[in-house]
Amino acid sequence: MDLLGLVTLWLHVTAAAIWVGGNFMIAMVIVPYFKRSLPPVERIKIMTQIGRSFEPIGGTCVIILIFSGLFNIFTAGVLENPDLIGPFMRMLGVKILLVLILIILTGIHGFIMAPRLARAVEELEPGTEELPDHIDKMRAQMAVVSSLIGVFSLLVLLAAVALRLGI
């Protein structure tokens, strides 16, 4: 592997670690902590701020992942080896499909559901501590999408490991 290939692979793995790791940190540490320590309205306001802060980092990582992934595909030498094209391309196709689903879910969560929930919470009367039913339903739907993001993140990582192992 040449220096450019090494740097590109490092960028790819680093961007994946930051994107997936950041999402897991929010989901597995920050959300549970706030769930125990803050009322729902305040928790949603703070989580909205955290999400907005992570958005440019996550978006940059996704762009790096797309371009470094494409670079890695075309420079890995696999396309020149006819014995590897079938299994490699099948697993690569699975990984790309999972990444596309993950990007779509992340987009729905970050650009549709989160802003809608934030607007609904901002429109509440000052001093409101409990969520009205319609806002609680929105929050529950976001929790489902967040869980799906976690599952698909793990599946993408599994597919990446399978690719590296030649499975």
Secondary structure, 3 states (H helix, E strand, C coil): CCHHHHHHHHHHHHHHHHHHHHHHHHHHHHHHHHHHHCCHHHHHHHHHHHHHHHHHHHHHHHHHHHHHHHHHHHHCCHHHCHHHHHHHHHHHHHHHHHHHHHHHHHHHHHHHHHHHHHHHHHCCCCCCCCCCHHHHHHHHHHHHHHHHHHHHHHHHHHHHHHHHHCC
